[in-house]
Amino acid sequence: MATGIKQIAKLANVSISTVSHVLNASAPIGNEVQERVLSIARETGYLAKRRRKASISLLSTVLLVGTKKAFPKSDRNFVAWTMLNAFRKECQSRGVRLIPQIEEEDEINPDNIIQAVAKHRPQGIAVMQDDRQCLIDMLYKLPSAAVILSGQDQSMRVDTVAPSNRFGAKLATDHLLQLGHKRIALLTWGNRRVAKQRMEGFLDAYRQAGLEAPLSDIIDVGDYQQDVVEENFSRWLSDHKGPAPYSAFFCSADNVALGAMKALQNLGYSIPNDVSVMGFDNALFGELSSPSLSTIHVPMEEIGHVALNLLEEALTLPDGERSARRVELGCRLILRNSTAAPNPAYSE
């Protein structure tokens, strides 16, 4: 049965009018009663439901823009798909109509967004994983509120929400250093902003520990797709006659970590007995790998919730009275079975 103010009043042993005054701040109520009512309202989910209902009248239509690579569910884009699916569910729970705009190319065409806005007249625009300056310049000029999911606006004009990639990478590297690893290689790919942020976090951990930042220990495996990583890293291991001097590999994505693990295992190395492997994302298939992958949890399910809140806030305040928001969601360390103290036989 849905919880209302009558049920809250009964559970808190107060009158309905007292509950109403507490929830609406319409009359002075004693601290003890106020805390009891709010605690019950929070625990029963009433406050969350009330907030969702309050947003429906302001935000009714959102244009969701992304490339075709992000929309289908597969092991290659599990992170993006999880984020999009959570965003879809959040819209559904709030009664917000979602209009998908799927780009056929690898990058979003700003002109296509302009045409879609003219056609559908959405109140909000959510752009997936594309924060190129040309796109931001266009979004800023449009009449609709806009937010970028998993991106940044260095010009600070458009709202963005993203995981804390840099701090998350530092957290992962800190863990490996604390285990006693002296030589850790970073497996990364390309020039994407996300990969660069995670590289900076890797280097931050070394600097904070008073160690020399190991630029030579950054290995570009060419892609984040597991099969490509496996092939390229296998070649690297062959060329270097094994993983030494590295006793641990921090990988900028779980896909990269799984490809690296397979390459190591194919050559007879045991994880983590011979070498440790750390991922980033906490995708489901990392939990199911053998050994299960230690990683950094990215709150992908929360990004959609925060993004809709930002759109709602932008619609609430008049133009010029609100600064752009940059929200970073905290990541956390997930320890499983792919990391351990270093084996002296495979390190300096």
MIKOL-814920 format. One record per residue (C-alpha): residue number from 0; residue in three letters; chain; x, y, z. Coordinates in Angstrom, 1 decimal, padded with zeros to 4 digits. Layout:
<sites>
{site NUM; 'ALA'; 'A'; {X; Y; Z}} ...
</sites>
This chain:
<sites>
{site 0; 'MET'; 'A'; {000.0; 000.0; 000.0}} {site 1; 'ALA'; 'A'; {001.3; 003.4; -000.9}} {site 2; 'THR'; 'A'; {002.4; 005.6; 002.0}} {site 3; 'GLY'; 'A'; {000.6; 008.9; 002.5}} {site 4; 'ILE'; 'A'; {000.5; 011.5; 005.3}} {site 5; 'LYS'; 'A'; {-002.2; 009.5; 007.1}} {site 6; 'GLN'; 'A'; {000.2; 006.5; 007.4}} {site 7; 'ILE'; 'A'; {003.1; 008.7; 008.4}} {site 8; 'ALA'; 'A'; {000.9; 010.4; 011.1}} {site 9; 'LYS'; 'A'; {000.0; 007.0; 012.5}} {site 10; 'LEU'; 'A'; {003.5; 005.7; 012.5}} {site 11; 'ALA'; 'A'; {004.8; 008.9; 014.1}} {site 12; 'ASN'; 'A'; {001.9; 009.0; 016.6}} {site 13; 'VAL'; 'A'; {001.0; 012.6; 015.7}} {site 14; 'SER'; 'A'; {-001.9; 014.3; 013.9}} {site 15; 'ILE'; 'A'; {-002.2; 014.6; 010.2}} {site 16; 'SER'; 'A'; {-002.0; 018.4; 010.5}} {site 17; 'THR'; 'A'; {001.4; 018.0; 012.3}} {site 18; 'VAL'; 'A'; {002.8; 015.9; 009.5}} {site 19; 'SER'; 'A'; {001.6; 018.5; 007.0}} {site 20; 'HIS'; 'A'; {003.2; 021.3; 008.9}} {site 21; 'VAL'; 'A'; {006.5; 019.4; 009.1}} {site 22; 'LEU'; 'A'; {006.6; 018.5; 005.4}} {site 23; 'ASN'; 'A'; {005.6; 022.0; 004.3}} {site 24; 'ALA'; 'A'; {007.4; 024.0; 006.9}} {site 25; 'SER'; 'A'; {004.2; 025.9; 007.5}} {site 26; 'ALA'; 'A'; {004.3; 026.1; 011.4}} {site 27; 'PRO'; 'A'; {006.9; 025.7; 014.1}} {site 28; 'ILE'; 'A'; {007.2; 022.1; 015.3}} {site 29; 'GLY'; 'A'; {009.5; 020.7; 018.0}} {site 30; 'ASN'; 'A'; {012.8; 019.2; 016.9}} {site 31; 'GLU'; 'A'; {012.0; 015.8; 018.3}} {site 32; 'VAL'; 'A'; {008.7; 015.5; 016.5}} {site 33; 'GLN'; 'A'; {010.1; 017.0; 013.3}} {site 34; 'GLU'; 'A'; {013.0; 014.6; 013.2}} {site 35; 'ARG'; 'A'; {010.6; 011.6; 013.8}} {site 36; 'VAL'; 'A'; {008.2; 012.6; 011.1}} {site 37; 'LEU'; 'A'; {011.0; 013.3; 008.5}} {site 38; 'SER'; 'A'; {012.7; 010.0; 009.4}} {site 39; 'ILE'; 'A'; {009.5; 008.0; 008.8}} {site 40; 'ALA'; 'A'; {008.7; 009.9; 005.6}} {site 41; 'ARG'; 'A'; {012.2; 009.2; 004.3}} {site 42; 'GLU'; 'A'; {012.3; 005.5; 005.3}} {site 43; 'THR'; 'A'; {008.9; 004.8; 003.7}} {site 44; 'GLY'; 'A'; {009.9; 006.5; 000.4}} {site 45; 'TYR'; 'A'; {007.4; 009.3; 000.7}} {site 46; 'LEU'; 'A'; {009.9; 012.1; 000.4}} {site 47; 'ALA'; 'A'; {011.4; 010.5; -002.8}} {site 48; 'LYS'; 'A'; {007.9; 010.0; -004.3}} {site 49; 'ARG'; 'A'; {006.9; 013.6; -003.5}} {site 50; 'ARG'; 'A'; {010.0; 015.0; -005.1}} {site 51; 'ARG'; 'A'; {009.4; 013.0; -008.3}} {site 52; 'LYS'; 'A'; {005.8; 014.2; -008.5}} {site 53; 'ALA'; 'A'; {006.9; 017.7; -008.0}} {site 54; 'SER'; 'A'; {009.1; 017.5; -011.1}} {site 55; 'ILE'; 'A'; {006.5; 016.3; -013.5}} {site 56; 'SER'; 'A'; {004.8; 019.6; -014.1}} {site 57; 'LEU'; 'A'; {008.1; 021.3; -015.1}} {site 58; 'LEU'; 'A'; {009.9; 018.6; -017.2}} {site 59; 'SER'; 'A'; {007.7; 016.6; -019.6}} {site 60; 'THR'; 'A'; {009.9; 015.9; -022.7}} {site 61; 'VAL'; 'A'; {013.6; 015.2; -023.1}} {site 62; 'LEU'; 'A'; {015.6; 014.6; -026.3}} {site 63; 'LEU'; 'A'; {018.2; 012.0; -025.6}} {site 64; 'VAL'; 'A'; {021.1; 012.2; -028.1}} {site 65; 'GLY'; 'A'; {023.8; 009.6; -028.6}} {site 66; 'THR'; 'A'; {025.7; 007.6; -031.3}} {site 67; 'LYS'; 'A'; {024.5; 004.2; -032.6}} {site 68; 'LYS'; 'A'; {027.4; 002.6; -030.7}} {site 69; 'ALA'; 'A'; {025.9; 003.5; -027.3}} {site 70; 'PHE'; 'A'; {022.3; 002.2; -027.8}} {site 71; 'PRO'; 'A'; {022.6; -001.5; -028.4}} {site 72; 'LYS'; 'A'; {023.4; -003.7; -025.5}} {site 73; 'SER'; 'A'; {026.7; -005.6; -025.8}} {site 74; 'ASP'; 'A'; {029.9; -006.3; -023.9}} {site 75; 'ARG'; 'A'; {031.6; -003.6; -025.9}} {site 76; 'ASN'; 'A'; {029.3; -000.8; -024.7}} {site 77; 'PHE'; 'A'; {027.9; -002.2; -021.5}} {site 78; 'VAL'; 'A'; {028.8; 001.0; -019.5}} {site 79; 'ALA'; 'A'; {027.1; 003.3; -022.0}} {site 80; 'TRP'; 'A'; {024.1; 001.0; -022.3}} {site 81; 'THR'; 'A'; {023.7; 000.7; -018.5}} {site 82; 'MET'; 'A'; {023.8; 004.5; -018.2}} {site 83; 'LEU'; 'A'; {021.2; 005.0; -020.9}} {site 84; 'ASN'; 'A'; {018.9; 002.3; -019.6}} {site 85; 'ALA'; 'A'; {019.0; 003.9; -016.1}} {site 86; 'PHE'; 'A'; {018.2; 007.3; -017.7}} {site 87; 'ARG'; 'A'; {015.3; 005.7; -019.5}} {site 88; 'LYS'; 'A'; {013.9; 004.2; -016.3}} {site 89; 'GLU'; 'A'; {014.3; 007.5; -014.4}} {site 90; 'CYS'; 'A'; {012.3; 009.3; -017.2}} {site 91; 'GLN'; 'A'; {009.6; 006.6; -017.0}} {site 92; 'SER'; 'A'; {009.3; 006.9; -013.2}} {site 93; 'ARG'; 'A'; {008.9; 010.7; -013.5}} {site 94; 'GLY'; 'A'; {006.4; 010.6; -016.4}} {site 95; 'VAL'; 'A'; {008.9; 012.3; -018.7}} {site 96; 'ARG'; 'A'; {008.6; 011.4; -022.4}} {site 97; 'LEU'; 'A'; {011.9; 010.4; -023.9}} {site 98; 'ILE'; 'A'; {012.7; 011.1; -027.5}} {site 99; 'PRO'; 'A'; {015.8; 009.2; -028.7}} {site 100; 'GLN'; 'A'; {018.0; 010.8; -031.3}} {site 101; 'ILE'; 'A'; {020.5; 008.2; -032.6}} {site 102; 'GLU'; 'A'; {023.4; 009.4; -034.7}} {site 103; 'GLU'; 'A'; {024.7; 007.1; -037.4}} {site 104; 'GLU'; 'A'; {028.2; 008.5; -037.3}} {site 105; 'ASP'; 'A'; {030.8; 008.1; -034.4}} {site 106; 'GLU'; 'A'; {030.3; 011.7; -033.4}} {site 107; 'ILE'; 'A'; {027.1; 013.7; -032.9}} {site 108; 'ASN'; 'A'; {026.3; 016.2; -035.6}} {site 109; 'PRO'; 'A'; {025.2; 019.6; -034.0}} {site 110; 'ASP'; 'A'; {023.0; 020.4; -036.9}} {site 111; 'ASN'; 'A'; {021.0; 017.2; -036.3}} {site 112; 'ILE'; 'A'; {020.2; 018.3; -032.8}} {site 113; 'ILE'; 'A'; {019.1; 021.7; -034.0}} {site 114; 'GLN'; 'A'; {016.7; 020.0; -036.4}} {site 115; 'ALA'; 'A'; {015.4; 017.6; -033.7}} {site 116; 'VAL'; 'A'; {014.7; 020.5; -031.3}} {site 117; 'ALA'; 'A'; {012.8; 022.4; -034.0}} {site 118; 'LYS'; 'A'; {010.7; 019.3; -034.7}} {site 119; 'HIS'; 'A'; {010.0; 018.0; -031.2}} {site 120; 'ARG'; 'A'; {010.4; 021.2; -029.1}} {site 121; 'PRO'; 'A'; {011.7; 019.3; -026.0}} {site 122; 'GLN'; 'A'; {012.1; 021.0; -022.7}} {site 123; 'GLY'; 'A'; {015.4; 019.3; -022.1}} {site 124; 'ILE'; 'A'; {018.3; 017.8; -024.0}} {site 125; 'ALA'; 'A'; {020.5; 015.1; -022.7}} {site 126; 'VAL'; 'A'; {023.7; 014.4; -024.7}} {site 127; 'MET'; 'A'; {025.6; 011.1; -024.2}} {site 128; 'GLN'; 'A'; {029.4; 011.1; -023.8}} {site 129; 'ASP'; 'A'; {030.2; 013.9; -026.3}} {site 130; 'ASP'; 'A'; {031.6; 017.2; -024.9}} {site 131; 'ARG'; 'A'; {033.3; 018.6; -028.0}} {site 132; 'GLN'; 'A'; {033.4; 022.4; -027.9}} {site 133; 'CYS'; 'A'; {031.4; 022.8; -031.2}} {site 134; 'LEU'; 'A'; {028.6; 020.8; -029.6}} {site 135; 'ILE'; 'A'; {028.7; 022.8; -026.3}} {site 136; 'ASP'; 'A'; {028.6; 026.1; -028.2}} {site 137; 'MET'; 'A'; {025.4; 024.9; -030.0}} {site 138; 'LEU'; 'A'; {023.7; 023.6; -026.9}} {site 139; 'TYR'; 'A'; {024.3; 026.9; -025.1}} {site 140; 'LYS'; 'A'; {022.4; 028.8; -027.7}} {site 141; 'LEU'; 'A'; {019.4; 026.5; -027.8}} {site 142; 'PRO'; 'A'; {016.2; 027.5; -025.9}} {site 143; 'SER'; 'A'; {016.0; 024.0; -024.3}} {site 144; 'ALA'; 'A'; {017.8; 023.2; -021.1}} {site 145; 'ALA'; 'A'; {020.7; 020.9; -021.7}} {site 146; 'VAL'; 'A'; {022.9; 018.4; -019.8}} {site 147; 'ILE'; 'A'; {025.9; 016.3; -020.9}} {site 148; 'LEU'; 'A'; {026.1; 012.8; -019.5}} {site 149; 'SER'; 'A'; {029.6; 011.5; -018.8}} {site 150; 'GLY'; 'A'; {031.3; 014.7; -020.1}} {site 151; 'GLN'; 'A'; {032.6; 018.1; -019.1}} {site 152; 'ASP'; 'A'; {032.2; 021.7; -020.3}} {site 153; 'GLN'; 'A'; {035.5; 023.5; -019.8}} {site 154; 'SER'; 'A'; {033.8; 026.8; -020.8}} {site 155; 'MET'; 'A'; {031.3; 026.3; -017.9}} {site 156; 'ARG'; 'A'; {028.1; 027.1; -019.8}} {site 157; 'VAL'; 'A'; {026.3; 023.8; -020.0}} {site 158; 'ASP'; 'A'; {025.4; 021.4; -017.2}} {site 159; 'THR'; 'A'; {027.4; 018.1; -017.0}} {site 160; 'VAL'; 'A'; {027.3; 015.0; -014.8}} {site 161; 'ALA'; 'A'; {030.0; 012.4; -014.8}} {site 162; 'PRO'; 'A'; {031.8; 009.9; -012.6}} {site 163; 'SER'; 'A'; {034.9; 011.1; -010.8}} {site 164; 'ASN'; 'A'; {037.3; 009.4; -013.2}} {site 165; 'ARG'; 'A'; {040.5; 011.1; -011.9}} {site 166; 'PHE'; 'A'; {039.9; 010.4; -008.2}} {site 167; 'GLY'; 'A'; {038.6; 006.9; -009.0}} {site 168; 'ALA'; 'A'; {041.8; 006.1; -010.8}} {site 169; 'LYS'; 'A'; {043.9; 007.4; -008.0}} {site 170; 'LEU'; 'A'; {041.9; 005.2; -005.6}} {site 171; 'ALA'; 'A'; {042.7; 002.2; -007.6}} {site 172; 'THR'; 'A'; {046.4; 003.0; -007.9}} {site 173; 'ASP'; 'A'; {046.6; 003.8; -004.2}} {site 174; 'HIS'; 'A'; {045.3; 000.3; -003.4}} {site 175; 'LEU'; 'A'; {047.9; -001.3; -005.6}} {site 176; 'LEU'; 'A'; {050.7; 000.8; -004.0}} {site 177; 'GLN'; 'A'; {049.4; -000.1; -000.5}} {site 178; 'LEU'; 'A'; {049.6; -003.8; -001.4}} {site 179; 'GLY'; 'A'; {053.3; -003.3; -002.0}} {site 180; 'HIS'; 'A'; {053.5; -003.0; -005.7}} {site 181; 'LYS'; 'A'; {056.5; -000.9; -006.8}} {site 182; 'ARG'; 'A'; {056.1; -001.1; -010.6}} {site 183; 'ILE'; 'A'; {052.5; -000.7; -011.9}} {site 184; 'ALA'; 'A'; {051.7; -000.3; -015.6}} {site 185; 'LEU'; 'A'; {048.7; 001.6; -016.8}} {site 186; 'LEU'; 'A'; {046.9; 000.0; -019.7}} {site 187; 'THR'; 'A'; {044.9; 002.7; -021.6}} {site 188; 'TRP'; 'A'; {043.8; 003.6; -025.1}} {site 189; 'GLY'; 'A'; {043.5; 006.6; -027.4}} {site 190; 'ASN'; 'A'; {042.9; 010.3; -026.6}} {site 191; 'ARG'; 'A'; {039.4; 010.2; -025.1}} {site 192; 'ARG'; 'A'; {038.9; 012.6; -022.2}} {site 193; 'VAL'; 'A'; {037.8; 009.8; -019.9}} {site 194; 'ALA'; 'A'; {041.0; 007.8; -020.6}} {site 195; 'LYS'; 'A'; {043.1; 011.0; -020.0}} {site 196; 'GLN'; 'A'; {041.4; 011.7; -016.7}} {site 197; 'ARG'; 'A'; {042.0; 008.2; -015.5}} {site 198; 'MET'; 'A'; {045.7; 008.5; -016.5}} {site 199; 'GLU'; 'A'; {046.0; 011.7; -014.5}} {site 200; 'GLY'; 'A'; {044.6; 009.9; -011.4}} {site 201; 'PHE'; 'A'; {047.1; 007.1; -011.9}} {site 202; 'LEU'; 'A'; {049.9; 009.7; -012.0}} {site 203; 'ASP'; 'A'; {048.4; 011.6; -009.0}} {site 204; 'ALA'; 'A'; {048.7; 008.5; -006.8}} {site 205; 'TYR'; 'A'; {052.5; 008.3; -007.5}} {site 206; 'ARG'; 'A'; {053.0; 012.0; -006.9}} {site 207; 'GLN'; 'A'; {051.2; 011.9; -003.6}} {site 208; 'ALA'; 'A'; {053.2; 008.9; -002.5}} {site 209; 'GLY'; 'A'; {056.4; 010.9; -003.2}} {site 210; 'LEU'; 'A'; {057.3; 008.7; -006.1}} {site 211; 'GLU'; 'A'; {058.4; 009.7; -009.6}} {site 212; 'ALA'; 'A'; {055.4; 009.8; -012.0}} {site 213; 'PRO'; 'A'; {056.0; 006.8; -014.3}} {site 214; 'LEU'; 'A'; {055.2; 008.2; -017.8}} {site 215; 'SER'; 'A'; {057.2; 005.3; -019.3}} {site 216; 'ASP'; 'A'; {054.8; 002.8; -017.6}} {site 217; 'ILE'; 'A'; {051.8; 004.0; -019.6}} {site 218; 'ILE'; 'A'; {051.0; 001.4; -022.3}} {site 219; 'ASP'; 'A'; {048.5; 002.2; -025.1}} {site 220; 'VAL'; 'A'; {046.7; -001.0; -026.0}} {site 221; 'GLY'; 'A'; {045.0; 000.7; -029.0}} {site 222; 'ASP'; 'A'; {041.3; 000.2; -028.0}} {site 223; 'TYR'; 'A'; {039.0; -000.6; -025.2}} {site 224; 'GLN'; 'A'; {037.4; -003.6; -026.9}} {site 225; 'GLN'; 'A'; {038.4; -006.8; -025.2}} {site 226; 'ASP'; 'A'; {039.5; -008.8; -028.2}} {site 227; 'VAL'; 'A'; {041.7; -006.0; -029.5}} {site 228; 'VAL'; 'A'; {043.3; -005.5; -026.1}} {site 229; 'GLU'; 'A'; {044.0; -009.3; -025.8}} {site 230; 'GLU'; 'A'; {045.7; -009.3; -029.2}} {site 231; 'ASN'; 'A'; {047.7; -006.1; -028.7}} {site 232; 'PHE'; 'A'; {048.7; -006.9; -025.1}} {site 233; 'SER'; 'A'; {049.7; -010.5; -026.0}} {site 234; 'ARG'; 'A'; {052.1; -009.0; -028.6}} {site 235; 'TRP'; 'A'; {053.5; -006.6; -025.9}} {site 236; 'LEU'; 'A'; {054.0; -009.5; -023.5}} {site 237; 'SER'; 'A'; {055.8; -011.5; -026.2}} {site 238; 'ASP'; 'A'; {058.0; -008.5; -027.1}} {site 239; 'HIS'; 'A'; {058.9; -007.9; -023.5}} {site 240; 'LYS'; 'A'; {059.2; -011.6; -022.6}} {site 241; 'GLY'; 'A'; {056.5; -011.4; -019.9}} {site 242; 'PRO'; 'A'; {055.0; -008.8; -017.5}} {site 243; 'ALA'; 'A'; {058.2; -008.0; -015.6}} {site 244; 'PRO'; 'A'; {059.2; -005.6; -014.2}} {site 245; 'TYR'; 'A'; {055.6; -004.9; -013.6}} {site 246; 'SER'; 'A'; {053.8; -006.8; -010.8}} {site 247; 'ALA'; 'A'; {050.4; -005.1; -011.4}} {site 248; 'PHE'; 'A'; {048.4; -003.6; -014.2}} {site 249; 'PHE'; 'A'; {045.8; -001.0; -013.7}} {site 250; 'CYS'; 'A'; {043.5; -000.9; -016.7}} {site 251; 'SER'; 'A'; {041.4; 002.2; -017.6}} {site 252; 'ALA'; 'A'; {038.3; 000.1; -018.2}} {site 253; 'ASP'; 'A'; {037.0; -003.4; -017.3}} {site 254; 'ASN'; 'A'; {037.0; -004.4; -020.9}} {site 255; 'VAL'; 'A'; {040.7; -003.6; -021.1}} {site 256; 'ALA'; 'A'; {041.3; -005.5; -017.8}} {site 257; 'LEU'; 'A'; {039.5; -008.6; -019.1}} {site 258; 'GLY'; 'A'; {041.5; -008.6; -022.3}} {site 259; 'ALA'; 'A'; {044.7; -008.2; -020.4}} {site 260; 'MET'; 'A'; {043.8; -011.0; -018.0}} {site 261; 'LYS'; 'A'; {043.1; -013.4; -020.9}} {site 262; 'ALA'; 'A'; {046.4; -012.5; -022.6}} {site 263; 'LEU'; 'A'; {048.3; -013.2; -019.3}} {site 264; 'GLN'; 'A'; {046.5; -016.4; -018.7}} {site 265; 'ASN'; 'A'; {047.1; -017.7; -022.2}} {site 266; 'LEU'; 'A'; {050.8; -017.4; -021.5}} {site 267; 'GLY'; 'A'; {050.5; -019.3; -018.3}} {site 268; 'TYR'; 'A'; {050.5; -016.5; -015.7}} {site 269; 'SER'; 'A'; {048.3; -016.9; -012.7}} {site 270; 'ILE'; 'A'; {046.2; -013.9; -011.5}} {site 271; 'PRO'; 'A'; {046.8; -012.7; -008.8}} {site 272; 'ASN'; 'A'; {049.5; -015.1; -007.7}} {site 273; 'ASP'; 'A'; {051.9; -014.0; -010.4}} {site 274; 'VAL'; 'A'; {050.5; -010.6; -011.3}} {site 275; 'SER'; 'A'; {047.6; -008.4; -010.2}} {site 276; 'VAL'; 'A'; {045.0; -006.8; -012.5}} {site 277; 'MET'; 'A'; {042.7; -003.9; -011.6}} {site 278; 'GLY'; 'A'; {039.8; -002.6; -013.7}} {site 279; 'PHE'; 'A'; {037.6; 000.4; -013.8}} {site 280; 'ASP'; 'A'; {033.8; 000.6; -014.3}} {site 281; 'ASN'; 'A'; {032.4; -002.4; -012.3}} {site 282; 'ALA'; 'A'; {030.6; -003.9; -015.3}} {site 283; 'LEU'; 'A'; {028.7; -007.1; -014.6}} {site 284; 'PHE'; 'A'; {031.0; -009.3; -016.7}} {site 285; 'GLY'; 'A'; {034.0; -008.4; -014.5}} {site 286; 'GLU'; 'A'; {032.2; -009.8; -011.5}} {site 287; 'LEU'; 'A'; {031.7; -013.1; -013.4}} {site 288; 'SER'; 'A'; {035.3; -013.4; -014.7}} {site 289; 'SER'; 'A'; {037.8; -015.9; -013.4}} {site 290; 'PRO'; 'A'; {039.2; -014.6; -011.2}} {site 291; 'SER'; 'A'; {036.6; -012.0; -010.4}} {site 292; 'LEU'; 'A'; {037.9; -008.6; -011.2}} {site 293; 'SER'; 'A'; {038.8; -006.0; -008.6}} {site 294; 'THR'; 'A'; {037.7; -002.7; -010.0}} {site 295; 'ILE'; 'A'; {036.4; 000.8; -009.4}} {site 296; 'HIS'; 'A'; {032.6; 001.1; -009.2}} {site 297; 'VAL'; 'A'; {031.1; 003.9; -011.4}} {site 298; 'PRO'; 'A'; {027.6; 004.9; -010.3}} {site 299; 'MET'; 'A'; {026.2; 004.6; -013.8}} {site 300; 'GLU'; 'A'; {022.6; 004.1; -012.5}} {site 301; 'GLU'; 'A'; {022.7; 007.5; -010.7}} {site 302; 'ILE'; 'A'; {023.8; 009.6; -013.6}} {site 303; 'GLY'; 'A'; {020.3; 009.7; -015.2}} {site 304; 'HIS'; 'A'; {018.7; 010.7; -011.9}} {site 305; 'VAL'; 'A'; {021.2; 013.6; -011.4}} {site 306; 'ALA'; 'A'; {020.9; 014.7; -015.0}} {site 307; 'LEU'; 'A'; {017.1; 015.0; -014.8}} {site 308; 'ASN'; 'A'; {017.4; 017.0; -011.6}} {site 309; 'LEU'; 'A'; {019.8; 019.4; -013.4}} {site 310; 'LEU'; 'A'; {017.3; 019.8; -016.3}} {site 311; 'GLU'; 'A'; {014.5; 020.4; -013.8}} {site 312; 'GLU'; 'A'; {016.6; 023.0; -011.9}} {site 313; 'ALA'; 'A'; {017.5; 024.8; -015.1}} {site 314; 'LEU'; 'A'; {013.8; 025.1; -016.0}} {site 315; 'THR'; 'A'; {012.9; 026.4; -012.6}} {site 316; 'LEU'; 'A'; {015.3; 029.4; -012.6}} {site 317; 'PRO'; 'A'; {015.2; 032.2; -015.1}} {site 318; 'ASP'; 'A'; {018.0; 032.6; -017.7}} {site 319; 'GLY'; 'A'; {020.9; 034.5; -016.3}} {site 320; 'GLU'; 'A'; {020.2; 033.7; -012.7}} {site 321; 'ARG'; 'A'; {021.8; 030.2; -012.6}} {site 322; 'SER'; 'A'; {025.4; 029.2; -013.1}} {site 323; 'ALA'; 'A'; {026.1; 026.0; -015.0}} {site 324; 'ARG'; 'A'; {026.5; 022.9; -012.8}} {site 325; 'ARG'; 'A'; {029.3; 020.4; -013.0}} {site 326; 'VAL'; 'A'; {028.4; 017.3; -010.9}} {site 327; 'GLU'; 'A'; {031.0; 014.6; -010.3}} {site 328; 'LEU'; 'A'; {029.7; 011.4; -008.7}} {site 329; 'GLY'; 'A'; {032.0; 009.6; -006.3}} {site 330; 'CYS'; 'A'; {033.4; 006.2; -007.3}} {site 331; 'ARG'; 'A'; {034.4; 003.4; -004.8}} {site 332; 'LEU'; 'A'; {036.8; 000.6; -004.7}} {site 333; 'ILE'; 'A'; {035.5; -003.0; -005.3}} {site 334; 'LEU'; 'A'; {037.9; -005.6; -004.1}} {site 335; 'ARG'; 'A'; {037.5; -009.1; -005.5}} {site 336; 'ASN'; 'A'; {040.1; -011.8; -006.5}} {site 337; 'SER'; 'A'; {042.4; -010.3; -009.2}} {site 338; 'THR'; 'A'; {044.7; -008.2; -006.9}} {site 339; 'ALA'; 'A'; {047.1; -009.3; -004.2}} {site 340; 'ALA'; 'A'; {050.5; -008.5; -002.7}} {site 341; 'PRO'; 'A'; {053.3; -008.8; -005.4}} {site 342; 'ASN'; 'A'; {055.1; -012.0; -006.2}} {site 343; 'PRO'; 'A'; {058.8; -011.2; -006.0}} {site 344; 'ALA'; 'A'; {059.5; -013.5; -008.9}} {site 345; 'TYR'; 'A'; {057.6; -011.2; -011.3}} {site 346; 'SER'; 'A'; {058.8; -007.8; -010.0}} {site 347; 'GLU'; 'A'; {062.0; -005.9; -009.3}} 
</sites>
